[in-house]
């Protein structure tokens, strides 16, 4: 059974999410009313997924996500917010979030997203990818230096990282490069290990940060 922690400063929202998740067979093991109260329970209880609001008192969801990622626990964070703003998408993904959804998402979509993230997959919705593209096309962050770790990737791994950055799924990458699906999965696993990334979402961010993706090459 998938185990989840809900972090939101509104009790009514937390109760609503708990009801939706428990009816779907997801075990809600804890709740937190701010980011600070979400970090320690995540470290000790290690839920599969933390459903994290962005704007909360004491500590916002972005910083809480960053602290959870740095703690080394396997828990994955799914950002859920009412604010459909570029800055939150970018900051959340760089902080280590494995997904980003708006609070007006449907019940089935929410449950599917939690199960997807819990299974170790990243939730890179096309709208999120579009915002990431827009961020780097219109506001390239000059302060981001090219990570030296990318120099250790093979040419094939660089090709696959580029395709991941373009938003292609594993079967599409396999078709593009004329290799097996198992080969693609192996390469992606090696990429994540070599560059010390948590998941596919951070691989997408890395592809932009290092300049592997250029404007117009995302679709």
N, C-alpha and C positions, 0 to 999 in steps of 0.2 A: 504493500500500500504506500502511495506517495504521502510524504509528511511535509506539511507546510507551516510557515510562520507568517502571520499577517501584521504588517506595520503601517498604521494609519492613525492620524490624530483624531479622527472622528469615530466615536464608539458605534454610531449607527451604521457607518460604512463597514467597519470591521465585522459587525454582527451580520450584515447582509452578505459579505464575502464568505464568512464562516458557514452560513446556511447553504449557499450555493455549492461550496466545495464539499461539505460533508454529505450533501444529497448526492453528489457525484462520486462518493466513495473515497474522497481525499481527507486524510487525517490532519486536522488543524491542531498542532501541538502547543502553540503559544500565540499570544497577541502582544503588540507593543504600541504605545501611543505616541512614540517619537523615535527618531533614529538612534539615539543613545541607548534606549531600552531594547532596541532590536539587535544590537551588536553582540552583547554578552550572551543572551539566550541562544543566538545562532552558533556561537563558539562552543557552548556546552551541549546543547541539544542536537546540533547538526541536522537541521531539517533539510529535506531534499531541495526545497524551493522557499525563498523568502519573497513574499508579495509586498513590494516596497513602494510607498507613496513618496513623492518628491518633496513637497513642502510640508515640513513638520517642525514643531518647536524643539528646542534643545540641540538637535542635530538633524540636518536635512537628510533626505534619502540618498543624495549623491555621495556625501561624505560617509554616511553609514555603509553604503555599498563599497566604497573604497576601503574602509577599515575591515570589512568582512573579507574582501578579496585578499588583502594583505595578511590576514590572519592565517591563511593557508587551509581553512576548512573547505570541504568539498561542496558546501551549500551553494546553490546558484540563485542569483537575484533576478527577479522579474519586476521591472519598474512599471508601476501603474499610476497614472496621473490624469488630472483634468486639463493639464496645460500642454497643448500641442505646439510646443516651441522648439525651434532648432537647437537652442543652447542646451536644453535639457537632454535632448537625444544625444548630442555630441558628448556632453559631460558624463552622462550615465554610461554610455558604451566604453568610454576611456577609463571610467572608474572600475569597470569589471562586470557590468550588468550583462546578463545573458539574453535579455529581451526587453522590449519596450511596448507597452500597450496603453491606450487611453481608457479612462473609466467608463466610457459609454459603450465599451465592447460588449457583445452579447454573451450570455451565460456559457453557451457551448464553446465559443471562441476562447473564453477565459480558461475554462477547464482544459481544453485542448492545449492551450499555450503552457499551462502549468505542467501538464504531462510531457509535453515536448521538451521543455527545459529540464525537467527532472530526469528525463532519459539521456541527458547529456548533449542534446542538440541545442543549437542556438536559434533564437527566433529573430531572423533578419527579414522583417516584412519589407515589401517593395517601397512603402512610404518612408520607412526609416532609412533605407538605402538611398532614396532620392534626397533626403535631407542631408545625409552624409556627403553625397556628391555636391550638393549646393554649398555646403560649408567649405569644402576644399576648393571649389571653383571660384567662389566669390570672396572667401575670407581665408586664404591659405595661411595656416598658423606658422609664421616664420620662426617661432621659437622652438619648433619641434625639429630636433636634429635627427639625421638618419641613424637608426640603431645599428651599432656595429655587428650585432648578431646576424643580420641579414646577409652579411658577407659569407657566412658559413653554409648558406643554402645552395643546393645544386641548381643547375639551370632548369631542370625539370621541376624542382620544388618552387622555383621562382615563377615558372609558367603557371603552376597550379595555384599558387598564392594570388597571382594576378586574376585568374578566373574566379577564385573565391571572392575576391574583391569586387568583381563585376556582378556578383550575385548569383552565379551559376550553382545549381545543385550538383551533388556528386555524379548522378547519371549523366547530366549534361556535360560535365567536365570529362568524363570517360569517353563520351561520344566525340567531343571536340578534339581530344588528344589521341583517340584510337587506342585506348588502353582499357583494361578491365576495371570494374567498379571496385574490386578488392584492392587493386593497385592504387587507385585514387585515395581510398580510405587510409592505406598505409602511408602514402606520401603526406597526407594532411596530418596524420598523427605525428609523423617525424617533424613536420614544420612546427607544430604546436610545441613539441618537446624542445627543439633546437632554439626557438625564439622565446621560450618560456611564456607561452600564452595559455589562458584558461580555456578558450573555446573559439569557435568559428567567428563569433562577433568581433572579438579582438583581432582576429586575422584580417577581417575586412578593414578595420581601422588602420592596422599596420600597412596594408596595401596602399592606402591613401597617404599615410604619413611618410612613407618611403618613396613616393612618386611612381610606384608601379602602375597606378591607375592615372590616366590622363583624361581631361574633359572630353566627353563624346564616346568614351570606350566602356561605358557601363551597361549597355544593353545590347 
